[in-house]
Amino acid sequence: PAPTHWNHFLLSQSSIYTAGRMSNQQNPPPLSSDSLQAFFSKLDKSKVVPKEATYKCSDVPVTYALELPIPISLKGSTIRYSFTTVEGDVSFGVFMRKPDDTAQGTTADNGEEAEEEELQPLTRVDSHESPVTGSFLVTEAPSVAVIVWDNNYSWFRSKTLSYSVTIKPPSQDIVQAKYISTCNTSLSNASIDHRSAESRLSKLIATRSQLKKDVERLKAELASAMSSLASSEKEEIYLNERMTFRKKQMEGLEKRLSEAEKKN
């Protein structure tokens, strides 16, 4: 499947700095050699066609219901089925679920039943008279196809089930075309993000140059202010000492004048 998480990052990551600070609006994947290797590893795996897989089982008792979840990795895969029952008919249906919703009775975060697509509604089939066969095309992947045999309407009479289910992947041509399409999309997104980063970088460099000049100016102003502050503090000490000195001098002079006037 296409590496949609990376494509989304490449499309949405138009700016990583705002006013000289790293933006906290997104959490992009780390731009490391490991993340790049993981990206290409996942991309290259998408062009590999998996082998055809078959699920077979015989004489399985079905009292209430039986579910067979089948993980599907490639869109365009075909699922073929054939089954028979003994001791009567059974209801048969096919549903598609998301990979995390495979368990029976799975509920969403809001407590509701997990969403699933009904490809074939549960229908009673005469599988005890002749084999029931069919196929369907998978249109969404990754997903899980859930094949259901239901006997709840007749639980008091268990059925014996034998089935064969085969997953045929899409042809090499289809997979290769999807791979090329994914590569082109990713290349376009990478190019868009590269140009965006380049434009932002040139603006950032100009901003950084101006900020550097502002910092040097502010440093000079701060040094001048610190010097003035130190001079003011020294002058403050001197003026306090001067006032104390003059006050004592004035008191001494006033005392002497008073004594001199008394003698006269």
Beta strands, then each sheet from edge to edge (+ up, - down):
strand 1: 17-18
strand 2: 21-22
strand 3: 53-62
strand 4: 65-72
strand 5: 78-86
strand 6: 90-97
strand 7: 116-125
strand 8: 132-137
strand 9: 143-150
strand 10: 159-168
sheet 1: 1+ 2-
sheet 2: 3+ 10- 5+ 8-
sheet 3: 4+ 9- 6+ 7-
end
